[in-house]
Amino acid sequence: QVLLTRGYEEAAVEHGRRGVELEPSAANHVAYALALMNAGEWEAGWKEYEHRIAYKMPELLTRPFWLWRGERVGHLYIEAEQGCGDSIFALRWVPLAAGLAERVTLFVQKELYGLFVEAAGLPANVTVLPFPRVLPEGVDAWVPMMSLPAAMDLDGPPESDGEDRAYIALPELERAVRDYWDARSPEAERDAYQRARAAGLKPSFGEAFGGNIGIVWTGG
């Protein structure tokens, strides 16, 4: 990790590989995975990152389903893991997985349920449900969200998923910001300000806030 933070990517990969050879622990595999991905070796990195389950989430190993590895199935169960940021990050791959299943059940953190249902634009064969819930029935295979790249043998960075689009869309929020930004008179600015506040923003009069809309989260 020290080598990564200082920009020595090739050295980090070599030390990570050597660490796994000397002690093939789950922790060393995860460190090696991060080094590989930072060096652009995505396919190998995603596969090494599978060791995070044994390292941090061994309870997932008890799921009574076949672990999905990209084959076409009838009912695919995808389960969120770790934090909300990981789920938002991994959401980009759900449509790709949905194309390989007749139907998909996606369990996510309850804090993200509304966002995923209303703004994710997921395919019609995806059903989103909030935790906590009883595990679904009639499942042919299951996969944790952050295992989707390894399951589908993706060999590029996260943004190279073949989808030239924003994978979360907030049209009402975007319109409110656009109205506020484009306001030209005090009256129009006041009306746009009120609409922006109603959409959940906290704009300030007289401040130039730009037109890019995104989601920001913090994690441990």
Residue frames as a rotation matrix with the C-alpha (Angstrom) as fourth column:
GLN 1
0.564 0.825 0.000 0.00
0.825 -0.564 0.000 0.00
0.000 0.000 -1.000 0.00
VAL 2
0.336 -0.539 -0.772 2.90
0.184 -0.767 0.615 2.36
-0.924 -0.349 -0.159 0.70
LEU 3
-0.705 -0.629 0.327 4.25
0.396 0.033 0.918 1.75
-0.588 0.777 0.226 -2.79
LEU 4
-0.122 0.752 0.648 0.83
0.980 -0.013 0.200 2.48
0.159 0.659 -0.735 -4.30
THR 5
0.739 0.462 -0.490 0.41
0.579 -0.807 0.114 5.76
-0.343 -0.368 -0.864 -2.48
ARG 6
0.100 -0.790 -0.605 3.84
-0.080 -0.612 0.787 6.86
-0.992 -0.030 -0.125 -3.73
GLY 7
0.580 0.285 -0.763 3.05
-0.706 -0.290 -0.646 5.94
-0.406 0.913 0.033 -7.32
TYR 8
-0.565 -0.815 -0.130 5.31
-0.794 0.494 0.355 2.90
-0.225 0.304 -0.926 -7.65
GLU 9
0.418 0.908 -0.030 2.71
-0.878 0.395 -0.270 0.76
-0.234 0.139 0.962 -9.40
GLU 10
0.407 -0.306 -0.861 5.00
-0.456 0.749 -0.481 -1.82
0.792 0.588 0.166 -10.99
ALA 11
-0.707 -0.705 0.061 6.87
-0.366 0.290 -0.884 -2.34
0.606 -0.647 -0.463 -7.72
ALA 12
-0.348 0.672 0.654 3.55
-0.877 0.013 -0.481 -2.67
-0.332 -0.740 0.585 -5.87
VAL 13
0.652 0.582 -0.486 2.46
-0.733 0.649 -0.205 -5.41
0.196 0.490 0.850 -8.27
GLU 14
0.021 -0.737 -0.676 5.74
-0.274 0.646 -0.713 -7.27
0.961 0.200 -0.189 -7.92
HIS 15
-0.842 -0.316 0.437 5.71
-0.476 0.056 -0.877 -7.05
0.253 -0.947 -0.198 -4.12
GLY 16
0.028 0.936 0.351 2.06
-0.954 0.129 -0.270 -8.08
-0.298 -0.327 0.897 -4.08
ARG 17
0.596 0.128 -0.793 2.78
-0.541 0.793 -0.279 -11.12
0.593 0.595 0.542 -6.22
ARG 18
-0.415 -0.844 -0.341 5.72
-0.191 0.447 -0.874 -12.05
0.889 -0.298 -0.346 -4.03
GLY 19
-0.636 0.237 0.735 3.63
-0.771 -0.154 -0.618 -11.60
-0.033 -0.959 0.280 -0.89
VAL 20
0.496 0.867 -0.043 1.00
-0.866 0.491 -0.092 -14.03
-0.059 0.083 0.995 -2.19
GLU 21
0.338 -0.452 -0.826 3.70
-0.294 0.783 -0.549 -16.56
0.894 0.428 0.131 -3.06
LEU 22
-0.705 -0.707 0.057 5.22
-0.233 0.154 -0.960 -16.37
0.670 -0.690 -0.273 0.41
GLU 23
-0.867 0.498 -0.032 1.91
0.169 0.233 -0.958 -16.28
-0.469 -0.835 -0.286 2.31
PRO 24
-0.816 0.554 0.166 -1.25
0.158 -0.063 0.985 -16.88
0.556 0.830 -0.036 0.26
SER 25
-0.651 0.599 -0.466 -3.57
0.556 -0.043 -0.830 -15.32
-0.518 -0.799 -0.305 2.82
ALA 26
0.261 0.840 0.476 -6.81
0.965 -0.232 -0.122 -13.63
0.008 0.491 -0.871 1.84
ALA 27
0.693 -0.042 -0.720 -5.40
0.216 -0.940 0.263 -10.30
-0.688 -0.338 -0.642 3.06
ASN 28
-0.375 -0.908 -0.187 -2.36
-0.026 -0.191 0.981 -10.60
-0.927 0.373 0.048 0.80
HIS 29
-0.477 0.288 0.830 -4.53
0.858 0.355 0.370 -11.55
-0.189 0.889 -0.416 -2.16
VAL 30
0.642 0.764 -0.070 -6.65
0.744 -0.642 -0.185 -8.42
-0.186 0.067 -0.980 -1.63
ALA 31
0.370 -0.601 -0.708 -3.55
-0.085 -0.781 0.619 -6.22
-0.925 -0.169 -0.340 -1.42
TYR 32
-0.676 -0.614 0.408 -2.29
0.292 0.285 0.913 -7.82
-0.677 0.736 -0.013 -4.62
ALA 33
-0.003 0.784 0.620 -5.67
0.992 0.081 -0.097 -7.21
-0.126 0.615 -0.778 -6.28
LEU 34
0.788 0.310 -0.532 -5.55
0.332 -0.941 -0.056 -3.50
-0.518 -0.132 -0.845 -5.49
ALA 35
-0.133 -0.918 -0.373 -2.01
-0.167 -0.350 0.922 -3.26
-0.977 0.185 -0.107 -6.85
LEU 36
-0.616 -0.057 0.786 -3.05
0.666 0.495 0.558 -4.98
-0.421 0.867 -0.267 -10.08
MET 37
0.389 0.861 0.327 -6.03
0.916 -0.325 -0.234 -2.70
-0.095 0.391 -0.916 -10.61
ASN 38
0.643 -0.224 -0.732 -3.99
0.020 -0.951 0.309 0.41
-0.765 -0.214 -0.607 -9.92
ALA 39
-0.470 -0.879 -0.080 -1.55
-0.157 -0.005 0.988 -0.79
-0.869 0.476 -0.136 -12.56
GLY 40
-0.129 0.511 -0.850 -4.33
-0.954 -0.297 -0.034 -1.26
-0.269 0.807 0.526 -15.09
GLU 41
-0.880 -0.156 -0.449 -4.32
-0.285 0.929 0.235 -5.08
0.381 0.335 -0.862 -14.95
TRP 42
-0.336 0.850 0.405 -8.07
-0.939 -0.337 -0.072 -5.16
0.075 -0.405 0.911 -14.45
GLU 43
0.409 0.582 -0.703 -9.04
-0.548 0.773 0.321 -8.71
0.730 0.254 0.635 -15.33
ALA 44
-0.226 -0.577 -0.785 -6.42
0.398 0.681 -0.615 -10.25
0.889 -0.451 0.076 -13.04
GLY 45
-0.911 -0.140 0.388 -7.19
-0.238 -0.591 -0.771 -7.65
0.338 -0.795 0.505 -10.38
TRP 46
-0.027 0.979 0.203 -10.92
-0.935 -0.096 0.342 -8.38
0.354 -0.181 0.917 -10.34
LYS 47
0.458 0.188 -0.869 -10.26
-0.094 0.982 0.163 -12.09
0.884 0.007 0.468 -9.98
GLU 48
-0.574 -0.711 -0.406 -7.79
0.404 0.186 -0.896 -11.58
0.712 -0.678 0.180 -7.14
TYR 49
-0.719 0.330 0.612 -10.32
-0.590 -0.755 -0.286 -9.27
0.367 -0.567 0.737 -5.46
GLU 50
0.258 0.815 -0.520 -12.61
-0.309 0.579 0.755 -12.27
0.916 -0.034 0.401 -4.98
HIS 51
-0.320 -0.471 -0.822 -10.49
0.602 0.568 -0.560 -13.08
0.731 -0.674 0.102 -1.92
ARG 52
-0.736 0.091 0.670 -12.08
-0.431 -0.827 -0.360 -10.10
0.522 -0.554 0.649 -0.13
ILE 53
0.327 0.939 -0.110 -15.03
-0.523 0.277 0.806 -12.36
0.787 -0.206 0.581 0.71
ALA 54
0.453 -0.240 -0.858 -12.97
0.598 0.796 0.093 -14.75
0.661 -0.556 0.504 2.82
TYR 55
-0.597 -0.800 0.067 -10.99
0.535 -0.459 -0.709 -11.80
0.598 -0.388 0.702 4.19
LYS 56
-0.948 0.189 0.257 -13.80
-0.292 -0.839 -0.459 -9.50
0.129 -0.510 0.851 5.29
MET 57
-0.138 0.989 0.042 -17.18
-0.988 -0.135 -0.077 -11.17
-0.071 -0.053 0.996 4.65
PRO 58
-0.943 -0.319 -0.090 -16.91
-0.327 0.940 0.095 -14.93
0.054 0.119 -0.991 5.31
GLU 59
-0.408 0.864 0.296 -20.65
-0.125 0.268 -0.955 -15.05
-0.904 -0.427 -0.001 6.05
LEU 60
0.185 0.472 -0.862 -21.29
-0.908 -0.253 -0.333 -14.68
-0.376 0.844 0.382 2.32
LEU 61
-0.683 -0.532 -0.500 -19.65
-0.686 0.702 0.190 -18.06
0.250 0.473 -0.845 1.78
THR 62
-0.838 0.406 0.364 -22.65
0.055 0.726 -0.685 -19.70
-0.542 -0.555 -0.631 3.48
ARG 63
-0.196 0.812 -0.550 -25.19
-0.875 -0.398 -0.276 -18.65
-0.444 0.427 0.788 0.83
PRO 64
-0.181 0.173 0.968 -27.10
-0.017 0.984 -0.179 -21.78
-0.983 -0.049 -0.175 -0.29
PHE 65
0.856 0.479 -0.196 -26.80
-0.159 -0.118 -0.980 -20.97
-0.492 0.870 -0.025 -4.00
TRP 66
0.384 -0.693 0.610 -24.50
0.907 0.407 -0.107 -21.71
-0.174 0.594 0.785 -6.92
LEU 67
0.041 -0.453 -0.890 -21.95
0.158 -0.877 0.454 -18.89
-0.987 -0.160 0.036 -7.32
TRP 68
0.887 0.430 0.169 -22.57
0.244 -0.127 -0.961 -17.23
-0.392 0.894 -0.218 -10.69
ARG 69
-0.156 -0.985 -0.076 -19.74
0.268 -0.116 0.956 -17.08
-0.951 0.129 0.282 -13.17
GLY 70
-0.534 -0.084 -0.841 -21.29
-0.555 -0.715 0.424 -15.34
-0.638 0.694 0.335 -16.15
GLU 71
-0.937 0.249 0.245 -23.32
0.348 0.733 0.585 -18.22
-0.033 0.633 -0.773 -17.59
ARG 72
-0.543 0.826 0.152 -26.89
-0.543 -0.483 0.687 -17.64
0.640 0.291 0.711 -18.79
VAL 73
-0.935 0.257 -0.245 -29.37
0.353 0.607 -0.712 -18.45
-0.035 -0.752 -0.658 -16.01
GLY 74
-0.104 0.979 0.176 -33.03
0.730 -0.045 0.682 -18.15
0.676 0.200 -0.709 -15.26
HIS 75
0.887 0.433 0.161 -33.10
0.175 -0.636 0.751 -16.40
0.428 -0.638 -0.640 -11.87
LEU 76
-0.165 -0.986 -0.012 -29.97
0.589 -0.089 -0.803 -14.52
0.791 -0.140 0.595 -10.80
TYR 77
0.857 0.362 -0.366 -29.70
0.499 -0.410 0.763 -13.16
0.126 -0.837 -0.533 -7.25
ILE 78
-0.104 -0.871 0.481 -27.32
0.434 -0.475 -0.766 -10.20
0.895 0.129 0.427 -6.81
GLU 79
0.665 0.310 -0.679 -26.51
0.732 -0.092 0.675 -9.08
0.147 -0.946 -0.288 -3.28
ALA 80
0.610 -0.439 0.659 -25.07
-0.300 -0.899 -0.320 -5.75
0.733 -0.002 -0.680 -2.16
GLU 81
0.478 -0.542 -0.691 -22.02
0.821 0.555 0.133 -5.94
0.311 -0.631 0.711 0.07
GLN 82
-0.560 -0.798 -0.223 -19.79
0.816 -0.487 -0.310 -3.74
0.139 -0.356 0.924 2.18
GLY 83
-0.559 0.287 -0.778 -20.97
0.326 -0.787 -0.524 -0.10
-0.763 -0.546 0.347 2.13
CYS 84
0.538 0.837 -0.099 -23.39
0.305 -0.303 -0.903 2.07
-0.786 0.455 -0.419 0.18
GLY 85
0.242 -0.528 -0.814 -20.54
-0.748 -0.636 0.190 3.52
-0.618 0.563 -0.549 -1.88
ASP 86
-0.783 -0.528 0.329 -19.58
-0.251 0.752 0.609 0.04
-0.569 0.394 -0.722 -3.10
SER 87
-0.160 0.816 0.555 -23.17
0.647 0.512 -0.566 -0.59
-0.746 0.268 -0.610 -4.16
ILE 88
0.684 0.358 -0.636 -23.41
-0.153 -0.781 -0.605 2.69
-0.714 0.511 -0.479 -6.09
PHE 89
-0.199 -0.879 -0.433 -20.06
-0.788 -0.119 0.604 1.91
-0.582 0.462 -0.669 -7.71
ALA 90
-0.847 -0.190 0.496 -21.10
0.006 0.930 0.368 -1.62
-0.531 0.315 -0.787 -8.71
LEU 91
0.120 0.992 -0.047 -24.52
0.005 -0.048 -0.999 -0.57
-0.993 0.120 -0.011 -10.01
ARG 92
0.005 -0.186 -0.983 -22.98
-0.889 -0.451 0.081 0.12
-0.458 0.873 -0.167 -13.44
TRP 93
-0.848 -0.455 -0.272 -22.55
-0.529 0.751 0.394 -3.63
0.025 0.478 -0.878 -14.03
VAL 94
-0.469 0.721 0.510 -26.06
-0.120 0.520 -0.846 -4.76
-0.875 -0.458 -0.157 -13.11
PRO 95
0.463 0.681 -0.567 -27.56
-0.688 -0.127 -0.715 -4.12
-0.559 0.721 0.410 -16.60
LEU 96
-0.235 -0.622 -0.747 -24.79
-0.917 0.397 -0.042 -6.25
0.323 0.675 -0.664 -18.14
ALA 97
-0.950 -0.093 0.299 -25.59
-0.228 0.860 -0.456 -9.09
-0.215 -0.501 -0.838 -15.75
ALA 98
-0.131 0.987 0.092 -29.32
-0.349 0.041 -0.936 -8.68
-0.928 -0.155 0.339 -16.37
GLY 99
0.209 0.157 -0.965 -28.70
-0.975 -0.040 -0.218 -9.39
-0.073 0.987 0.145 -20.03
LEU 100
-0.622 -0.519 -0.586 -27.53
-0.543 0.826 -0.155 -12.88
0.564 0.222 -0.795 -19.05
ALA 101
-0.934 0.357 0.008 -30.56
0.220 0.592 -0.775 -13.81
-0.282 -0.722 -0.632 -16.92
GLU 102
-0.372 0.889 0.266 -34.28
0.664 0.055 0.746 -14.15
0.649 0.454 -0.610 -17.42
ARG 103
0.715 0.540 0.444 -34.85
0.075 -0.691 0.719 -12.27
0.695 -0.481 -0.535 -14.17
VAL 104
-0.445 -0.892 -0.083 -32.70
0.363 -0.095 -0.927 -10.68
0.818 -0.443 0.366 -11.51
THR 105
0.808 0.539 -0.237 -33.38
0.437 -0.278 0.856 -10.06
0.395 -0.795 -0.460 -7.84
LEU 106
-0.229 -0.890 0.394 -31.12
0.319 -0.451 -0.834 -7.32
0.920 -0.066 0.387 -6.45
PHE 107
0.663 0.344 -0.665 -30.90
0.729 -0.094 0.678 -6.84
0.171 -0.934 -0.313 -2.68
VAL 108
-0.194 -0.710 0.677 -29.49
0.368 -0.693 -0.620 -3.44
0.909 0.129 0.396 -1.64
GLN 109
-0.836 -0.148 -0.528 -29.08
0.547 -0.294 -0.784 -1.36
-0.040 -0.944 0.326 1.49
LYS 110
0.114 0.987 -0.113 -32.38
0.972 -0.134 -0.192 0.21
-0.205 -0.088 -0.975 2.53
GLU 111
0.042 -0.170 -0.985 -30.77
0.177 -0.968 0.175 3.67
-0.983 -0.182 -0.010 2.25
LEU 112
-0.796 -0.457 -0.397 -30.25
-0.310 -0.255 0.916 3.08
-0.520 0.852 0.061 -1.49
TYR 113
-0.463 0.637 0.616 -33.54
0.653 0.715 -0.249 1.41
-0.599 0.287 -0.747 -2.32
GLY 114
0.540 0.750 -0.382 -35.34
0.319 -0.603 -0.731 4.55
-0.779 0.273 -0.565 -3.51
LEU 115
0.056 -0.621 -0.782 -32.36
-0.679 -0.598 0.426 5.74
-0.732 0.507 -0.455 -5.56
PHE 116
-0.849 -0.452 0.274 -31.94
-0.151 0.705 0.693 2.40
-0.506 0.547 -0.667 -7.32
VAL 117
-0.227 0.853 0.469 -35.65
0.762 0.456 -0.460 2.06
-0.606 0.253 -0.754 -8.08
GLU 118
0.661 0.661 -0.356 -36.24
0.386 -0.705 -0.595 5.62
-0.644 0.255 -0.721 -9.27
ALA 119
0.661 -0.436 -0.611 -32.96
-0.568 -0.822 -0.028 6.77
-0.490 0.366 -0.791 -10.78
ALA 120
-0.209 -0.866 0.454 -30.92
-0.286 0.498 0.818 3.76
-0.935 0.041 -0.352 -11.88
GLY 121
0.216 0.351 -0.911 -32.84
-0.959 -0.101 -0.266 3.00
-0.185 0.931 0.315 -15.09
LEU 122
-0.625 -0.491 0.607 -32.41
-0.451 0.861 0.233 -0.73
-0.637 -0.128 -0.760 -14.56
PRO 123
-0.825 0.312 -0.470 -33.79
-0.333 0.404 0.852 -3.23
0.456 0.860 -0.229 -17.10
ALA 124
0.031 0.977 0.213 -37.36
-0.881 -0.074 0.467 -4.43
0.472 -0.202 0.858 -16.67
ASN 125
0.481 0.157 -0.862 -36.25
0.024 0.981 0.192 -7.90
0.876 -0.113 0.469 -15.58
VAL 126
-0.654 -0.723 -0.221 -34.51
0.316 0.004 -0.949 -6.51
0.687 -0.691 0.225 -12.46
THR 127
0.608 0.794 -0.004 -36.42
0.260 -0.195 0.946 -6.39
0.750 -0.576 -0.325 -9.17
VAL 128
-0.510 -0.775 0.373 -34.80
-0.078 -0.390 -0.917 -4.27
0.857 -0.497 0.138 -6.45
LEU 129
0.640 0.670 -0.376 -35.56
0.313 0.220 0.924 -5.08
0.702 -0.709 -0.069 -2.81
PRO 130
0.199 -0.575 0.794 -34.18
-0.697 -0.653 -0.298 -3.52
0.689 -0.493 -0.531 0.41
PHE 131
-0.502 -0.415 -0.759 -32.36
0.366 0.693 -0.621 -5.30
0.784 -0.589 -0.196 3.20
PRO 132
-0.791 -0.464 0.398 -33.08
-0.501 0.865 0.012 -6.97
-0.350 -0.190 -0.917 5.54
ARG 133
0.284 0.875 -0.392 -35.10
-0.958 0.276 -0.079 -9.69
0.039 0.398 0.916 3.83
VAL 134
0.373 -0.087 0.924 -35.37
-0.145 0.978 0.151 -13.46
-0.917 -0.190 0.352 3.68
LEU 135
-0.703 -0.698 -0.138 -33.25
-0.281 0.094 0.955 -14.84
-0.653 0.710 -0.262 0.86
PRO 136
-0.037 0.737 -0.675 -35.21
-0.982 -0.153 -0.112 -15.21
-0.186 0.659 0.729 -2.39
GLU 137
0.102 0.175 0.979 -36.58
-0.123 0.979 -0.162 -18.53
-0.987 -0.104 0.121 -3.59
GLY 138
0.797 0.282 0.534 -36.10
0.397 0.420 -0.816 -20.27
-0.455 0.862 0.223 -6.90
VAL 139
0.553 -0.680 -0.481 -32.58
-0.689 -0.698 0.195 -18.89
-0.468 0.224 -0.855 -7.40
ASP 140
0.964 -0.264 -0.038 -30.40
0.173 0.727 -0.665 -20.51
0.203 0.634 0.746 -10.05
ALA 141
-0.014 -0.996 -0.089 -27.21
0.889 0.028 -0.456 -18.61
0.457 -0.085 0.885 -9.13
TRP 142
0.924 0.270 -0.271 -26.10
0.373 -0.795 0.478 -15.71
-0.087 -0.543 -0.835 -6.99
VAL 143
-0.013 -0.950 0.311 -23.27
0.838 -0.180 -0.515 -13.19
0.545 0.254 0.799 -6.97
PRO 144
0.157 -0.023 -0.987 -22.12
0.708 -0.694 0.128 -10.31
-0.688 -0.720 -0.092 -4.71
MET 145
0.934 0.330 -0.135 -22.24
0.158 -0.724 -0.672 -6.94
-0.320 0.606 -0.728 -6.49
MET 146
0.458 -0.826 -0.329 -18.50
-0.779 -0.551 0.299 -6.37
-0.428 0.119 -0.896 -6.45
SER 147
-0.302 -0.522 0.798 -17.96
-0.012 0.839 0.544 -9.85
-0.953 0.155 -0.260 -7.94
LEU 148
0.726 0.685 0.058 -19.78
0.062 0.018 -0.998 -8.92
-0.685 0.728 -0.029 -11.14
PRO 149
0.478 -0.574 -0.665 -16.59
-0.871 -0.410 -0.271 -7.92
-0.117 0.709 -0.696 -13.06
ALA 150
-0.596 -0.730 0.333 -14.85
-0.692 0.678 0.249 -11.20
-0.408 -0.082 -0.909 -12.22
ALA 151
-0.102 0.652 0.751 -17.98
0.082 0.758 -0.647 -13.22
-0.991 -0.004 -0.131 -13.00
MET 152
0.853 0.521 0.040 -18.32
0.120 -0.120 -0.986 -11.63
-0.508 0.845 -0.164 -16.43
ASP 153
0.167 -0.900 0.402 -14.56
0.899 0.307 0.313 -11.62
-0.406 0.308 0.860 -17.20
LEU 154
0.979 0.143 0.146 -14.43
0.188 -0.910 -0.369 -7.85
0.080 0.389 -0.918 -17.61
ASP 155
0.265 -0.964 0.014 -10.93
0.962 0.266 0.062 -6.77
-0.063 -0.003 0.998 -18.56
GLY 156
-0.253 -0.338 0.907 -11.12
0.464 -0.865 -0.192 -2.99
0.849 0.372 0.375 -18.37
PRO 157
-0.994 -0.105 -0.018 -11.57
0.072 -0.538 -0.840 -0.23
0.078 -0.836 0.543 -15.83
PRO 158
-0.513 0.852 -0.106 -15.03
0.509 0.203 -0.836 0.33
-0.691 -0.483 -0.538 -14.32
GLU 159
-0.053 0.539 -0.841 -16.01
-0.398 -0.783 -0.478 3.03
-0.916 0.309 0.256 -16.81
SER 160
-0.649 -0.241 -0.722 -15.36
-0.759 0.146 0.634 0.77
-0.048 0.960 -0.277 -19.81
ASP 161
-0.541 0.514 0.666 -18.57
-0.046 0.772 -0.634 -1.23
-0.840 -0.374 -0.394 -19.40
GLY 162
-0.822 0.180 0.540 -19.72
0.569 0.271 0.776 -0.53
-0.007 0.946 -0.325 -22.94
GLU 163
0.277 0.959 -0.052 -22.45
0.961 -0.276 0.023 1.83
0.008 -0.056 -0.998 -21.77
ASP 164
-0.739 -0.521 0.427 -21.88
0.559 -0.828 -0.042 5.38
0.376 0.208 0.903 -22.98
ARG 165
0.217 0.874 0.435 -24.26
0.110 -0.465 0.879 6.89
0.970 -0.142 -0.197 -20.44
ALA 166
-0.610 -0.201 0.767 -24.61
-0.718 -0.270 -0.642 8.06
0.336 -0.942 0.020 -16.89
TYR 167
-0.606 0.359 -0.710 -25.90
0.218 0.933 0.286 5.04
0.765 0.019 -0.644 -15.03
ILE 168
-0.323 0.624 -0.712 -27.80
0.875 -0.088 -0.475 7.10
-0.359 -0.777 -0.518 -12.44
ALA 169
-0.652 0.186 0.735 -30.16
0.399 -0.740 0.541 9.77
0.645 0.647 0.408 -13.76
LEU 170
-0.393 0.510 -0.765 -31.91
0.773 -0.267 -0.576 12.41
-0.498 -0.818 -0.289 -11.65
PRO 171
-0.423 0.176 0.889 -33.94
0.765 -0.457 0.455 14.38
0.486 0.872 0.058 -14.20
GLU 172
0.684 0.729 0.041 -35.99
0.585 -0.581 0.566 16.39
0.436 -0.363 -0.823 -11.69
LEU 173
0.529 -0.581 -0.619 -32.88
0.510 -0.366 0.779 17.41
-0.679 -0.727 0.103 -9.80
GLU 174
-0.498 -0.750 0.435 -31.02
0.791 -0.189 0.581 18.23
-0.354 0.634 0.688 -13.01
ARG 175
-0.017 0.575 0.818 -33.88
0.758 -0.526 0.386 20.39
0.652 0.627 -0.427 -14.25
ALA 176
0.860 0.349 -0.373 -34.02
0.510 -0.575 0.639 22.28
0.008 -0.740 -0.672 -10.97
VAL 177
0.094 -0.916 -0.391 -30.29
0.549 -0.280 0.788 23.01
-0.831 -0.289 0.476 -11.12
ARG 178
-0.539 -0.286 0.792 -30.48
0.842 -0.212 0.496 24.02
0.026 0.934 0.355 -14.78
ASP 179
0.438 0.786 0.437 -33.35
0.693 -0.605 0.393 26.40
0.573 0.130 -0.809 -14.06
TYR 180
0.790 -0.175 -0.588 -31.47
0.433 -0.519 0.737 27.93
-0.434 -0.837 -0.334 -11.17
TRP 181
-0.208 -0.978 0.025 -28.26
0.642 -0.117 0.758 28.28
-0.738 0.173 0.652 -13.19
ASP 182
-0.547 0.016 0.837 -30.01
0.806 -0.261 0.531 29.81
0.227 0.965 0.130 -16.21
ALA 183
0.464 0.789 -0.403 -32.06
0.860 -0.510 -0.007 32.33
-0.211 -0.344 -0.915 -14.24
ARG 184
-0.368 -0.599 0.712 -31.53
0.793 -0.602 -0.096 35.86
0.486 0.529 0.696 -15.53
SER 185
-0.097 0.396 0.913 -33.79
-0.253 -0.897 0.363 38.04
0.963 -0.196 0.187 -13.35
PRO 186
-0.811 -0.194 0.552 -34.23
-0.563 0.005 -0.826 38.34
0.157 -0.981 -0.114 -9.57
GLU 187
0.129 0.947 0.293 -37.76
-0.948 0.205 -0.243 36.99
-0.290 -0.247 0.925 -9.89
ALA 188
0.638 0.062 -0.768 -36.70
-0.489 0.803 -0.342 34.03
0.595 0.593 0.542 -12.03
GLU 189
-0.446 -0.874 -0.194 -33.75
-0.301 0.351 -0.887 33.37
0.843 -0.337 -0.420 -9.74
ARG 190
-0.560 0.306 0.770 -36.05
-0.816 -0.040 -0.577 33.38
-0.146 -0.951 0.272 -6.72
ASP 191
0.556 0.828 -0.073 -38.43
-0.822 0.536 -0.192 30.91
-0.120 0.167 0.979 -8.38
ALA 192
0.416 -0.485 -0.769 -35.58
-0.305 0.723 -0.620 28.67
0.857 0.492 0.153 -9.51
TYR 193
-0.643 -0.648 0.409 -34.05
-0.560 0.032 -0.828 28.84
0.523 -0.761 -0.383 -6.04
GLN 194
-0.118 0.695 0.709 -37.30
-0.924 0.184 -0.334 27.64
-0.363 -0.695 0.621 -4.51
ARG 195
0.794 0.394 -0.462 -37.56
-0.565 0.759 -0.324 24.77
0.223 0.518 0.826 -6.99
ALA 196
-0.038 -0.898 -0.437 -33.98
-0.314 0.426 -0.848 23.79
0.949 0.105 -0.298 -6.28
ARG 197
-0.659 -0.135 0.740 -34.67
-0.747 0.006 -0.665 23.77
0.086 -0.991 -0.105 -2.55
ALA 198
0.355 0.891 0.283 -37.78
-0.875 0.423 -0.234 21.65
-0.328 -0.165 0.930 -3.15
ALA 199
0.722 -0.157 -0.673 -35.61
-0.351 0.756 -0.553 19.17
0.596 0.636 0.491 -5.05
GLY 200
0.894 -0.323 -0.311 -33.30
0.447 0.594 0.669 18.80
-0.031 -0.737 0.675 -2.06
LEU 201
0.031 -0.915 0.403 -30.54
0.716 -0.261 -0.647 21.24
0.697 0.309 0.647 -2.99
LYS 202
0.526 0.055 -0.849 -29.14
0.723 -0.554 0.412 23.94
-0.447 -0.831 -0.331 -0.77
PRO 203
0.035 -0.524 0.851 -28.16
0.857 -0.422 -0.296 26.72
0.514 0.740 0.434 -3.21
SER 204
-0.126 -0.125 -0.984 -27.06
0.693 -0.721 0.003 30.20
-0.710 -0.682 0.177 -2.18
PHE 205
0.882 0.458 0.112 -28.21
0.413 -0.637 -0.651 33.35
-0.226 0.621 -0.751 -3.92
GLY 206
0.803 -0.540 -0.253 -25.50
-0.583 -0.800 -0.141 35.02
-0.126 0.261 -0.957 -5.98
GLU 207
-0.073 -0.855 0.514 -23.25
-0.468 0.485 0.739 31.97
-0.881 -0.186 -0.435 -5.98
ALA 208
0.169 0.049 -0.984 -22.24
-0.966 0.207 -0.155 30.43
0.196 0.977 0.082 -9.28
PHE 209
-0.187 -0.285 0.940 -22.75
-0.459 0.872 0.173 26.73
-0.869 -0.399 -0.294 -8.92
GLY 210
-0.712 -0.374 -0.594 -22.01
-0.664 0.087 0.742 24.67
-0.226 0.923 -0.310 -11.96
GLY 211
0.132 0.900 -0.416 -24.11
-0.990 0.140 -0.012 22.36
0.047 0.413 0.909 -14.03
ASN 212
-0.454 -0.314 -0.834 -22.65
-0.352 0.923 -0.155 18.93
0.819 0.223 -0.529 -13.24
ILE 213
0.406 0.658 0.635 -24.85
-0.894 0.144 0.423 16.72
0.187 -0.739 0.647 -11.09
GLY 214
-0.284 -0.524 -0.803 -23.41
-0.262 0.848 -0.460 13.80
0.922 0.080 -0.378 -9.21
ILE 215
0.876 0.471 -0.103 -23.63
-0.080 0.352 0.933 11.71
0.476 -0.809 0.346 -6.07
VAL 216
-0.191 -0.943 0.271 -21.04
-0.516 -0.139 -0.845 12.04
0.835 -0.302 -0.460 -3.35
TRP 217
0.887 0.409 -0.216 -20.58
-0.033 0.522 0.852 9.62
0.461 -0.749 0.476 -0.52
THR 218
-0.034 -0.899 0.438 -18.06
-0.899 -0.164 -0.407 9.11
0.437 -0.407 -0.802 2.23
GLY 219
0.817 0.277 -0.505 -16.92
-0.092 0.928 0.360 5.85
0.569 -0.248 0.784 3.72
GLY 220
0.779 -0.522 0.347 -14.52
-0.395 0.021 0.918 4.37
-0.487 -0.853 -0.190 6.17
